[in-house]
Each structure stands twice: as structure tokens, then as C-alpha cells.
Amino acid sequence: MEDRTPALLLKAAAAGDAEAWNRIVSDYSRLVWSVARGFRLPLADAADVTQTTWLRLVENLDRIQNPDQLAGWLATTARRESLRMIRKTQREVPDTPETAEKASFFGDSDDDGDPETALVAEQDRTDLWQAFATLSERCRNLLRVVAVTPLESYAAVAEALGMRVGSIGPTRSRCLEHLKRALKALTTVPGTTGP
């Protein structure tokens, strides 16, 4: 399928074009999933939110007012469905290193079976999530979305997060620098100069 704008893909999908629908899902599924997981929902709840978001799109294929802003529409819908899920289950999901760790954002297992390697990897993940938790909400959201979105899709990232395309790269760099400093502060033994 040749490259088509979101507006053309939506129009074709509304007319029953399965290939257009599959292209939409392929292009935006990682964005929808990352928004749902950003709320620290358990995997099953995040999957429900993702499915509901796609259902909402099917219900509104021919009614989206700004079809070229599909990424923003999907991100907003996934956020609303995530909040609805949290209210429905009557629980707040704390933003702690333990829950973040379970999200497996940076990987969830070491397959080599070596207990020492697994222990070191687990500590590295714990340190990373503790450092990640010190970032501003804006940085956390940006890093989550950028991590699962191809670089050529910065327009979709900008739309989803309400940012200018030109500000994504510099903001990402600053956020990563903050993360590196926070991680270094966590892993440096007092009285040493660091690794």
C-alpha cells in the first residue's frame, strides 16, 4: 500500500478497506499501548484500554473532525479510557519504582539463566526506575512515547503530546541528561568519584 495520509486511511477504512484499517493499526498501535501503559495499568487492563480505544475509532471512523491529527485523537482516547479504567476499578496506581519496574518498559527478563547476571540486571532496572521516577511528568511521558515511536514519526509524537515537532529532540535530550544525572547520583557510592 502506498503512503497515504491519516485522512485518506480513515476514509478508506470507513469504506471497508481492510488494508487501510490494518495500516492504521500498524502505524499507531505502539502509541496507543504506550499511553495505556503510562498509567501503570496491569497488562490485562492496558490490553482492555487498547482494545476499547480501537473500538472507539471504529465507531467514529467517519466522524473524526481533524483526521490528519489521528495520533492525537488516539492518544487522547487512550488517556480517557485509561482514566475510566482506573475509576472503574476504584484504585489509584502509585508511580513507584516497583510498579514501574513491573511495566517492563526497559525489558523484563534475562534469558541466560545465570542468577548473578539476573540479580545485577534486576538491580540495574530498579536503579533506572528510581531515577526515572525523579523526572518531571512531561519528561516521563515524552520518553515513554518516544521509546516506542519510530524517529520518522515525530509529527505523531508532537501531536500526541501537544508539543512542537522541533522541540521534541532538544526536550528528549534534556530529559535523558536528567535521567543520566539521577541514575549516576543513585549508583555512585558516597566518598567515591563514580564508576
C-alpha positions, 0 to 999 in steps of 0.5 A: 500500500502506498503512503497515504495520509491519516485522512485518506486511511480513515476514509478508506477504512470507513469504506471497508478497506481492510488494508487501510484499517490494518495500516492504521493499526500498524502505524499507531498501535505502539502509541496507543499501548504506550499511553495505556501503559503510562498509567501503570495499568496491569497488562490485562487492563492496558490490553482492555484500554487498547482494545476499547480505544480501537473500538472507539475509532471504529465507531467514529471512523467517519466522524473524526473532525481533524483526521490528519491529527489521528495520533492525537485523537488516539492518544487522547482516547487512550488517556480517557479510557485509561482514566475510566479504567482506573475509576472503574476499578476504584484504585489509584496506581502509585508511580513507584519504582516497583510498579514501574519496574513491573511495566517492563518498559526497559525489558523484563527478563534475562534469558541466560539463566545465570542468577548473578547476571539476573540479580545485577540486571534486576538491580540495574532496572530498579536503579533506572526506575528510581531515577526515572521516577525523579523526572518531571511528568512531561519528561516521563511521558515524552520518553515513554512515547518516544521509546516506542515511536519510530524517529520518522514519526515525530509529527505523531509524537508532537501531536500526541503530546501537544508539543512542537515537532522541533522541540521534541529532540532538544526536550528528549535530550534534556530529559535523558541528561536528567535521567543520566544525572539521577541514575549516576547520583543513585549508583555512585557510592558516597566518598567515591568519584563514580564508576 
